[in-house]
Amino acid sequence: MTWVVDNIQAILVVCGLVTTSMLQFTLMPSRAARSFFGETVDGAMADVAVRGWGLLIALTGGMMLWAAFHPETRTLAIGVTLISKVFYMGQLITRGGRFLKGMAGVSILLDVIMAALLATWMWAEHGA
């Protein structure tokens, strides 16, 4: 637990950069969806939703990058990120194997690691 607290700035930078990479969904929604989930999105509404989702995820990455250098914002940034990541992982896992192939499965693994590190920090700073 002390390792996480002592290294939270580096953890936030790495997690922030990885999470910000989801900006690809805003820039190339069909291509990103195909490489991530093995499926494409069709129609104007799907395009808008996927682009918006990608931007929101990238913004949580930006929040982590900001929080790495502004400690007073860490609790909010990490709290929002944890909620987002847990919800995302839950949505993919409850849909079964359909979305676990390709990069989506890798993203769950990365999100589990990131969520564990961030939750450990939250617990150390605000828990017991």
DSSP file (Angstrom, degrees, kcal/mol; ACC not computed):
  #  RESIDUE AA STRUCTURE BP1 BP2  ACC     N-H-->O    O-->H-N    N-H-->O    O-->H-N    TCO  KAPPA ALPHA  PHI   PSI    X-CA   Y-CA   Z-CA
    1    1 A M     >        0   0    0      0, 0.0     4,-2.1     0, 0.0     5,-0.2   0.000 360.0 360.0 360.0 -39.9    0.0    0.0    0.0
    2    2 A T  H  >  +     0   0    0      1,-0.2     4,-3.0     2,-0.2     5,-0.2   0.861 360.0  59.4 -65.3 -33.3    2.8    2.4    0.8
    3    3 A W  H  > S+     0   0    0      2,-0.2     4,-1.5     1,-0.2    -1,-0.2   0.919 106.8  46.7 -60.0 -42.7    4.4    1.7   -2.6
    4    4 A V  H  4 S+     0   0    0      2,-0.2     4,-0.2     1,-0.2     3,-0.2   0.935 114.1  46.7 -65.3 -46.8    1.2    2.9   -4.3
    5    5 A V  H >< S+     0   0    0     -4,-2.1     3,-1.0     1,-0.2     4,-0.2   0.924 113.5  48.9 -61.3 -44.4    1.0    6.1   -2.2
    6    6 A D  H 3< S+     0   0    0     -4,-3.0    -1,-0.2     1,-0.2    -2,-0.2   0.770 121.1  35.7 -66.6 -25.8    4.7    6.8   -2.7
    7    7 A N  T 3X S+     0   0    0     -4,-1.5     4,-2.4    -3,-0.2    -1,-0.2   0.112  77.4 118.7-115.3  20.2    4.3    6.4   -6.5
    8    8 A I  H <> S+     0   0    0     -3,-1.0     4,-2.8    -4,-0.2     5,-0.2   0.838  72.8  57.6 -61.9 -33.3    0.9    7.8   -7.1
    9    9 A Q  H  > S+     0   0    0     -4,-0.2     4,-2.0     2,-0.2    -1,-0.2   0.955 111.1  41.5 -61.9 -48.4    2.2   10.5   -9.4
   10   10 A A  H  > S+     0   0    0      2,-0.2     4,-2.5     1,-0.2     5,-0.2   0.897 114.3  53.2 -64.8 -39.9    3.8    8.0  -11.8
   11   11 A I  H  X S+     0   0    0     -4,-2.4     4,-2.9     1,-0.2     5,-0.3   0.925 109.7  48.3 -60.5 -45.0    0.8    5.7  -11.6
   12   12 A L  H  X S+     0   0    0     -4,-2.8     4,-2.5    -5,-0.2    -1,-0.2   0.878 110.6  51.1 -65.3 -37.5   -1.5    8.5  -12.5
   13   13 A V  H  X S+     0   0    0     -4,-2.0     4,-2.5    -5,-0.2    -2,-0.2   0.955 114.7  42.1 -64.2 -48.9    0.7    9.5  -15.5
   14   14 A V  H  X S+     0   0    0     -4,-2.5     4,-2.4     2,-0.2     5,-0.2   0.948 118.3  45.0 -63.9 -48.8    0.8    6.0  -16.9
   15   15 A C  H  X S+     0   0    0     -4,-2.9     4,-2.5    -5,-0.2     5,-0.2   0.893 113.5  51.9 -62.0 -39.3   -2.9    5.3  -16.2
   16   16 A G  H  X S+     0   0    0     -4,-2.5     4,-2.5    -5,-0.3    -1,-0.2   0.911 110.2  47.2 -64.3 -43.6   -3.8    8.7  -17.7
   17   17 A L  H  X S+     0   0    0     -4,-2.5     4,-0.9     2,-0.2    -2,-0.2   0.921 113.9  47.5 -65.0 -43.2   -1.9    8.1  -20.9
   18   18 A V  H >< S+     0   0    0     -4,-2.4     3,-0.6     1,-0.2    -2,-0.2   0.931 115.3  45.3 -62.5 -45.2   -3.3    4.7  -21.4
   19   19 A T  H >< S+     0   0    0     -4,-2.5     3,-1.7     1,-0.2    42,-0.2   0.868 106.5  58.9 -69.2 -36.6   -6.9    5.9  -20.7
   20   20 A T  H >< S+     0   0    0     -4,-2.5     3,-2.1     1,-0.3    -1,-0.2   0.741  87.2  77.8 -64.4 -21.6   -6.5    9.0  -22.9
   21   21 A S  G X< S+     0   0    0     -4,-0.9     3,-1.8    -3,-0.6    -1,-0.3   0.692  72.9  80.4 -61.7 -16.1   -5.7    6.6  -25.8
   22   22 A M  G X   +     0   0    0     -3,-1.7     3,-2.0     1,-0.3     4,-0.4   0.553  64.1  91.9 -68.7  -4.5   -9.4    6.0  -26.0
   23   23 A L  G X>  +     0   0    0     -3,-2.1     4,-1.8     1,-0.3     3,-1.2   0.735  66.3  80.0 -57.9 -21.3   -9.6    9.3  -27.9
   24   24 A Q  H <> S+     0   0    0     -3,-1.8     4,-3.0     1,-0.3     8,-0.3   0.813  84.0  60.0 -56.4 -30.0   -9.2    7.0  -30.9
   25   25 A F  H <4 S+     0   0    0     -3,-2.0    -1,-0.3     1,-0.2    -2,-0.2   0.799 105.6  47.8 -69.7 -27.4  -13.0    6.3  -30.6
   26   26 A T  H <4 S+     0   0    0     -3,-1.2    -2,-0.2    -4,-0.4    -1,-0.2   0.863 119.4  37.9 -77.0 -37.0  -13.7   10.0  -31.1
   27   27 A L  H  < S+     0   0    0     -4,-1.8    -2,-0.2     1,-0.2    -3,-0.2   0.863 136.8  13.1 -84.3 -38.0  -11.4   10.4  -34.1
   28   28 A M     X  +     0   0    0     -4,-3.0     4,-2.7    -5,-0.2     5,-0.3  -0.592  70.0 170.0-138.4  72.3  -12.1    7.0  -35.9
   29   29 A P  H  > S+     0   0    0      0, 0.0     4,-2.4     0, 0.0     5,-0.2   0.884  76.3  43.5 -60.2 -45.2  -15.2    5.4  -34.3
   30   30 A S  H  > S+     0   0    0      2,-0.2     4,-2.2     1,-0.2     5,-0.2   0.938 117.3  45.2 -67.9 -45.2  -15.8    2.6  -36.8
   31   31 A R  H  > S+     0   0    0      2,-0.2     4,-2.3     1,-0.2     5,-0.2   0.918 115.3  47.4 -64.3 -43.8  -12.1    1.5  -37.0
   32   32 A A  H  X S+     0   0    0     -4,-2.7     4,-2.3    -8,-0.3     5,-0.3   0.910 111.8  50.4 -65.1 -42.0  -11.6    1.7  -33.3
   33   33 A A  H  X>S+     0   0    0     -4,-2.4     4,-3.0    -5,-0.3     6,-1.0   0.900 110.8  49.7 -63.2 -40.4  -14.8   -0.3  -32.5
   34   34 A R  H  X5S+     0   0    0     -4,-2.2     4,-1.3     4,-0.2    -1,-0.2   0.928 115.0  42.5 -64.9 -44.6  -13.7   -3.0  -35.0
   35   35 A S  H  <5S+     0   0    0     -4,-2.3    68,-1.3    -5,-0.2    -1,-0.2   0.824 123.5  38.7 -72.3 -29.3  -10.2   -3.3  -33.5
   36   36 A F  H  <5S+     0   0    0     -4,-2.3    68,-2.1    -5,-0.2    69,-0.3   0.920 134.3  14.9 -86.2 -47.3  -11.5   -3.2  -30.0
   37   37 A F  H  <5S-     0   0    0     -4,-3.0    64,-0.2     2,-0.3    -3,-0.2   0.491  93.8-118.7-110.8  -7.1  -14.8   -5.1  -30.0
   38   38 A G  S  <<S+     0   0    0     -4,-1.3     2,-0.3    -5,-0.7    -4,-0.2   0.625  86.3  87.6  76.7  11.7  -14.6   -7.0  -33.3
   39   39 A E        -     0   0    0     -6,-1.0    -2,-0.3    -9,-0.1    -1,-0.3  -0.945  68.7-131.2-138.5 158.2  -17.7   -5.2  -34.5
   40   40 A T        -     0   0    0     -2,-0.3     2,-0.4    -3,-0.1   -10,-0.1  -0.678  16.9-126.8-105.6 164.2  -18.5   -2.0  -36.3
   41   41 A V        -     0   0    0     -2,-0.2     2,-0.4     2,-0.0    -7,-0.1  -0.907  25.2-161.2-109.6 140.8  -21.0    0.7  -35.4
   42   42 A D        +     0   0    0     -2,-0.4     4,-0.5   -12,-0.0     3,-0.1  -0.923  41.7  27.9-124.6 146.7  -23.5    1.8  -38.0
   43   43 A G  S  > S-     0   0    0     -2,-0.4     4,-2.1     3,-0.1     5,-0.1   0.076  84.9 -80.4  92.8 159.9  -25.7    4.8  -38.4
   44   44 A A  H  > S+     0   0    0      1,-0.2     4,-2.4     2,-0.2     5,-0.2   0.885 125.4  51.5 -64.3 -41.3  -25.5    8.5  -37.3
   45   45 A M  H  > S+     0   0    0      1,-0.2     4,-2.6     2,-0.2    -1,-0.2   0.920 110.8  48.0 -65.1 -43.1  -26.7    7.8  -33.7
   46   46 A A  H  > S+     0   0    0     -4,-0.5     4,-2.7     1,-0.2     5,-0.3   0.901 111.0  52.1 -63.1 -40.2  -24.1    5.1  -33.2
   47   47 A D  H  X S+     0   0    0     -4,-2.1     4,-2.3     2,-0.2     5,-0.2   0.928 111.7  45.7 -61.5 -46.4  -21.4    7.4  -34.5
   48   48 A V  H  X S+     0   0    0     -4,-2.4     4,-2.5     2,-0.2    -2,-0.2   0.924 114.6  48.0 -63.2 -45.2  -22.4   10.2  -32.2
   49   49 A A  H  X S+     0   0    0     -4,-2.6     4,-2.6     2,-0.2    -2,-0.2   0.914 113.4  46.2 -64.5 -43.7  -22.6    7.8  -29.2
   50   50 A V  H  X S+     0   0    0     -4,-2.7     4,-2.6     2,-0.2    -1,-0.2   0.912 113.5  48.8 -67.5 -42.3  -19.3    6.2  -29.8
   51   51 A R  H  X S+     0   0    0     -4,-2.3     4,-2.1    -5,-0.3    -2,-0.2   0.928 113.8  46.9 -62.4 -44.4  -17.5    9.5  -30.4
   52   52 A G  H  X S+     0   0    0     -4,-2.5     4,-2.4    -5,-0.2    -2,-0.2   0.904 112.1  50.1 -64.1 -42.2  -19.0   10.9  -27.2
   53   53 A W  H  X S+     0   0    0     -4,-2.6     4,-2.4     2,-0.2     5,-0.2   0.925 109.9  50.8 -62.2 -45.5  -18.1    7.8  -25.2
   54   54 A G  H  X S+     0   0    0     -4,-2.6     4,-2.4     1,-0.2    -1,-0.2   0.899 110.9  48.8 -60.0 -41.1  -14.5    7.9  -26.5
   55   55 A L  H  X S+     0   0    0     -4,-2.1     4,-2.4     2,-0.2    -1,-0.2   0.918 110.2  50.6 -65.7 -43.3  -14.2   11.6  -25.6
   56   56 A L  H  X S+     0   0    0     -4,-2.4     4,-1.5     2,-0.2    -2,-0.2   0.907 112.1  46.9 -62.1 -41.7  -15.6   11.0  -22.1
   57   57 A I  H  X S+     0   0    0     -4,-2.4     4,-1.6     1,-0.2     3,-0.3   0.930 111.8  50.8 -65.0 -44.8  -13.2    8.1  -21.4
   58   58 A A  H  X S+     0   0    0     -4,-2.4     4,-2.3     1,-0.2    -2,-0.2   0.868 105.8  57.1 -61.3 -35.6  -10.3   10.2  -22.8
   59   59 A L  H  X S+     0   0    0     -4,-2.4     4,-2.4     2,-0.2    -1,-0.2   0.867 102.3  53.5 -64.6 -35.2  -11.3   13.0  -20.4
   60   60 A T  H  X S+     0   0    0     -4,-1.5     4,-1.9    -3,-0.3    -1,-0.2   0.884 108.1  51.5 -66.1 -34.5  -11.0   10.7  -17.4
   61   61 A G  H  X S+     0   0    0     -4,-1.6     4,-2.2   -42,-0.2    -2,-0.2   0.915 109.3  49.9 -62.9 -42.4   -7.5   10.0  -18.7
   62   62 A G  H  X S+     0   0    0     -4,-2.3     4,-2.6     1,-0.2    -2,-0.2   0.875 107.1  54.7 -62.8 -38.1   -6.9   13.8  -18.8
   63   63 A M  H  X S+     0   0    0     -4,-2.4     4,-2.8     2,-0.2    -1,-0.2   0.902 108.0  49.2 -62.0 -40.4   -8.2   14.1  -15.3
   64   64 A M  H  X S+     0   0    0     -4,-1.9     4,-1.7     2,-0.2    -2,-0.2   0.914 110.3  50.4 -66.1 -41.1   -5.6   11.5  -14.1
   65   65 A L  H  X S+     0   0    0     -4,-2.2     4,-0.7     2,-0.2    -2,-0.2   0.923 113.2  46.4 -61.6 -43.0   -2.8   13.4  -15.9
   66   66 A W  H >X S+     0   0    0     -4,-2.6     3,-1.3     1,-0.2     4,-0.8   0.936 110.9  52.1 -62.6 -46.6   -3.9   16.6  -14.3
   67   67 A A  H 3< S+     0   0    0     -4,-2.8     3,-0.3     1,-0.3     7,-0.2   0.779  96.6  68.5 -63.9 -26.9   -4.2   15.0  -10.9
   68   68 A A  H 3< S+     0   0    0     -4,-1.7    -1,-0.3     1,-0.2    -2,-0.2   0.850 114.0  29.0 -58.9 -32.6   -0.7   13.6  -11.2
   69   69 A F  H << S+     0   0    0     -3,-1.3    -1,-0.2    -4,-0.7    -2,-0.2   0.402 121.0  54.0-110.7  -0.2    0.6   17.2  -10.9
   70   70 A H    ><  -     0   0    0     -4,-0.8     3,-2.6    -3,-0.3     4,-0.3  -0.731  63.3-174.6-134.3  83.7   -2.2   18.7   -8.8
   71   71 A P  G >  S+     0   0    0      0, 0.0     3,-1.4     0, 0.0     4,-0.4   0.749  78.2  68.8 -54.6 -28.4   -2.6   16.6   -5.7
   72   72 A E  G 3  S+     0   0    0      1,-0.3     4,-0.2     2,-0.1     3,-0.1   0.682 101.5  48.2 -66.5 -15.2   -5.6   18.5   -4.5
   73   73 A T  G <> S+     0   0    0     -3,-2.6     4,-2.5    -6,-0.2    -1,-0.3   0.427  83.9  95.8-101.7  -0.3   -7.6   17.1   -7.4
   74   74 A R  H <> S+     0   0    0     -3,-1.4     4,-3.0    -4,-0.3     5,-0.3   0.887  78.9  53.3 -63.0 -42.5   -6.6   13.4   -6.9
   75   75 A T  H  > S+     0   0    0     -4,-0.4     4,-2.3     1,-0.2    -1,-0.2   0.935 114.4  41.7 -60.7 -46.3   -9.6   12.2   -4.9
   76   76 A L  H  > S+     0   0    0     -4,-0.2     4,-2.7     2,-0.2     5,-0.3   0.949 117.1  47.0 -65.2 -48.9  -12.1   13.5   -7.4
   77   77 A A  H  X S+     0   0    0     -4,-2.5     4,-2.2     1,-0.2    -2,-0.2   0.917 116.2  44.0 -61.0 -44.4  -10.2   12.3  -10.5
   78   78 A I  H  X S+     0   0    0     -4,-3.0     4,-2.7    -5,-0.2    -1,-0.2   0.886 112.9  52.2 -70.2 -38.0   -9.5    8.9   -9.0
   79   79 A G  H  X S+     0   0    0     -4,-2.3     4,-2.2    -5,-0.3    -2,-0.2   0.937 112.2  44.7 -61.9 -47.1  -13.1    8.5   -7.8
   80   80 A V  H  X S+     0   0    0     -4,-2.7     4,-2.4     1,-0.2    -2,-0.2   0.919 114.3  50.2 -62.4 -44.0  -14.6    9.4  -11.2
   81   81 A T  H  X S+     0   0    0     -4,-2.2     4,-2.9    -5,-0.3     5,-0.2   0.914 109.3  50.5 -62.7 -43.7  -12.1    7.1  -13.0
   82   82 A L  H  X S+     0   0    0     -4,-2.7     4,-2.6     2,-0.2     5,-0.3   0.932 111.2  48.0 -61.3 -45.6  -12.9    4.2  -10.7
   83   83 A I  H  X S+     0   0    0     -4,-2.2     4,-2.2     1,-0.2    -1,-0.2   0.936 114.6  46.8 -59.6 -46.4  -16.6    4.5  -11.2
   84   84 A S  H  X S+     0   0    0     -4,-2.4     4,-2.5     1,-0.2    -2,-0.2   0.927 114.5  45.5 -62.3 -47.3  -16.1    4.7  -15.0
   85   85 A K  H  X S+     0   0    0     -4,-2.9     4,-2.8     2,-0.2     5,-0.2   0.902 112.9  49.2 -67.6 -41.6  -13.7    1.8  -15.2
   86   86 A V  H  X S+     0   0    0     -4,-2.6     4,-2.3    -5,-0.2    -1,-0.2   0.911 112.9  48.1 -64.4 -41.3  -15.8   -0.5  -12.9
   87   87 A F  H  X S+     0   0    0     -4,-2.2     4,-2.4    -5,-0.3    -2,-0.2   0.940 113.0  48.0 -63.3 -46.8  -18.9    0.3  -15.0
   88   88 A Y  H  X S+     0   0    0     -4,-2.5     4,-2.2     2,-0.2     5,-0.2   0.933 113.2  47.1 -59.0 -49.0  -17.1   -0.4  -18.3
   89   89 A M  H  X S+     0   0    0     -4,-2.8     4,-2.7     1,-0.2     5,-0.2   0.913 111.9  51.4 -61.5 -41.8  -15.6   -3.7  -17.1
   90   90 A G  H  X S+     0   0    0     -4,-2.3     4,-2.4    -5,-0.2    -1,-0.2   0.903 108.3  51.4 -61.7 -42.0  -19.0   -4.7  -15.7
   91   91 A Q  H  X S+     0   0    0     -4,-2.4     4,-0.7     2,-0.2    -1,-0.2   0.918 114.1  43.2 -62.5 -43.6  -20.7   -4.0  -19.0
   92   92 A L  H >< S+     0   0    0     -4,-2.2     3,-0.6     1,-0.2     7,-0.3   0.926 115.2  48.0 -68.6 -44.2  -18.2   -6.0  -21.0
   93   93 A I  H >< S+     0   0    0     -4,-2.7     3,-1.5     1,-0.2    -2,-0.2   0.891 108.7  53.3 -66.4 -40.0  -18.1   -9.0  -18.6
   94   94 A T  H 3< S+     0   0    0     -4,-2.4    -1,-0.2     1,-0.3    -2,-0.2   0.685 101.3  61.6 -71.4 -15.6  -21.9   -9.3  -18.3
   95   95 A R  T X< S-     0   0    0     -4,-0.7     3,-0.7    -3,-0.6    -1,-0.3   0.487 103.3-140.8 -85.9  -2.8  -22.1   -9.5  -22.1
   96   96 A G  G X   -     0   0    0     -3,-1.5     3,-1.0    -4,-0.2    -1,-0.3  -0.310  51.1 -26.2  78.1-161.3  -20.1  -12.6  -22.1
   97   97 A G  G >  S+     0   0    0      1,-0.2     3,-1.0     2,-0.2     4,-0.5   0.601 112.4  89.1 -66.7 -13.7  -17.4  -13.6  -24.6
   98   98 A R  G <  S+     0   0    0     -3,-0.7     3,-0.3     1,-0.3    -1,-0.2   0.874 102.1  26.3 -54.8 -41.4  -18.9  -11.6  -27.4
   99   99 A F  G <  S+     0   0    0     -3,-1.0    -1,-0.3    -7,-0.3    -2,-0.2   0.309 103.0  83.2-106.2   8.4  -16.9   -8.5  -26.5
  100  100 A L  S <  S+     0   0    0     -3,-1.0     2,-0.2    -4,-0.2    -1,-0.2   0.477  70.8  92.5 -93.3  -1.1  -13.9  -10.1  -24.7
  101  101 A K  S >  S+     0   0    0     -4,-0.5     3,-0.9    -3,-0.3     4,-0.3  -0.516  84.2   4.0 -86.5 160.6  -12.0  -10.9  -27.9
  102  102 A G  T >> S-     0   0    0      1,-0.2     4,-1.1    -2,-0.2     3,-0.7  -0.295 127.0 -18.7  69.3-150.0   -9.4   -8.5  -29.3
  103  103 A M  H 3> S+     0   0    0    -68,-1.3     4,-2.9     1,-0.2    -1,-0.2   0.718 126.2  70.4 -68.9 -22.5   -8.4   -5.4  -27.5
  104  104 A A  H <> S+     0   0    0    -68,-2.1     4,-1.8    -3,-0.9    -1,-0.2   0.908  99.8  48.4 -62.7 -40.0  -11.5   -5.2  -25.3
  105  105 A G  H <> S+     0   0    0     -3,-0.7     4,-1.8    -4,-0.3    -1,-0.2   0.896 112.3  48.6 -64.9 -40.1  -10.2   -8.2  -23.4
  106  106 A V  H  X S+     0   0    0     -4,-1.1     4,-2.6     1,-0.2    -2,-0.2   0.896 108.3  54.7 -64.9 -40.1   -6.8   -6.6  -23.0
  107  107 A S  H  X S+     0   0    0     -4,-2.9     4,-2.8     1,-0.2    -1,-0.2   0.857 105.0  53.4 -65.0 -33.5   -8.5   -3.4  -21.9
  108  108 A I  H  X S+     0   0    0     -4,-1.8     4,-2.6     2,-0.2    -1,-0.2   0.942 109.3  48.6 -64.8 -45.2  -10.3   -5.3  -19.1
  109  109 A L  H  X S+     0   0    0     -4,-1.8     4,-2.0     2,-0.2    -2,-0.2   0.938 114.3  45.3 -58.8 -47.6   -7.0   -6.6  -17.9
  110  110 A L  H  X S+     0   0    0     -4,-2.6     4,-2.8     1,-0.2    -1,-0.2   0.902 112.8  51.1 -62.8 -41.1   -5.4   -3.2  -17.9
  111  111 A D  H  X S+     0   0    0     -4,-2.8     4,-3.1     2,-0.2     5,-0.2   0.864 106.9  53.8 -66.8 -35.0   -8.5   -1.6  -16.2
  112  112 A V  H  X S+     0   0    0     -4,-2.6     4,-2.3     2,-0.2    -1,-0.2   0.937 112.0  45.0 -62.0 -45.2   -8.4   -4.3  -13.5
  113  113 A I  H  X S+     0   0    0     -4,-2.0     4,-2.3     2,-0.2    -2,-0.2   0.942 116.2  45.6 -63.8 -47.7   -4.8   -3.4  -12.8
  114  114 A M  H  X S+     0   0    0     -4,-2.8     4,-2.8     1,-0.2     5,-0.2   0.929 113.3  49.4 -62.2 -45.3   -5.4    0.4  -12.9
  115  115 A A  H  X S+     0   0    0     -4,-3.1     4,-2.9     1,-0.2     5,-0.2   0.889 110.0  51.5 -62.6 -39.2   -8.6    0.1  -10.8
  116  116 A A  H  X S+     0   0    0     -4,-2.3     4,-2.1    -5,-0.2    -1,-0.2   0.931 112.7  45.3 -63.7 -44.8   -6.7   -2.0   -8.2
  117  117 A L  H  X S+     0   0    0     -4,-2.3     4,-1.9     2,-0.2    -2,-0.2   0.932 116.4  45.0 -63.9 -45.5   -3.9    0.6   -7.9
  118  118 A L  H  X S+     0   0    0     -4,-2.8     4,-2.4     1,-0.2    -2,-0.2   0.891 113.0  49.9 -68.2 -39.6   -6.3    3.5   -7.8
  119  119 A A  H  X S+     0   0    0     -4,-2.9     4,-2.7    -5,-0.2    -1,-0.2   0.872 108.2  54.7 -65.8 -36.1   -8.6    1.8   -5.2
  120  120 A T  H  X S+     0   0    0     -4,-2.1     4,-2.6    -5,-0.2    -2,-0.2   0.917 108.8  48.0 -62.3 -42.8   -5.5    1.0   -3.1
  121  121 A W  H  X S+     0   0    0     -4,-1.9     4,-2.7     2,-0.2     5,-0.3   0.938 111.6  50.0 -61.9 -46.4   -4.6    4.7   -3.1
  122  122 A M  H  X>S+     0   0    0     -4,-2.4     4,-3.0     1,-0.2     5,-0.5   0.922 112.6  47.4 -58.4 -44.9   -8.1    5.7   -2.2
  123  123 A W  H  X5S+     0   0    0     -4,-2.7     4,-2.1     3,-0.2    -1,-0.2   0.922 113.2  47.9 -62.7 -45.1   -8.2    3.2    0.7
  124  124 A A  H  <5S+     0   0    0     -4,-2.6    -1,-0.2     1,-0.2    -2,-0.2   0.878 121.0  36.4 -65.4 -37.4   -4.8    4.3    1.9
  125  125 A E  H  <5S+     0   0    0     -4,-2.7    -2,-0.2    -5,-0.2    -1,-0.2   0.820 138.0  12.5 -85.4 -32.2   -5.7    8.0    1.8
  126  126 A H  H  <5S+     0   0    0     -4,-3.0    -3,-0.2    -5,-0.3    -2,-0.2   0.467 110.1  77.8-127.7  -5.1   -9.3    7.9    2.8
  127  127 A G     <<       0   0    0     -4,-2.1    -3,-0.1    -5,-0.5    -4,-0.1   0.470 360.0 360.0 -82.3-135.1  -10.1    4.5    4.2
  128  128 A A              0   0    0      0, 0.0    -1,-0.1     0, 0.0    -4,-0.1   0.489 360.0 360.0 -40.5 360.0   -9.2    3.0    7.6
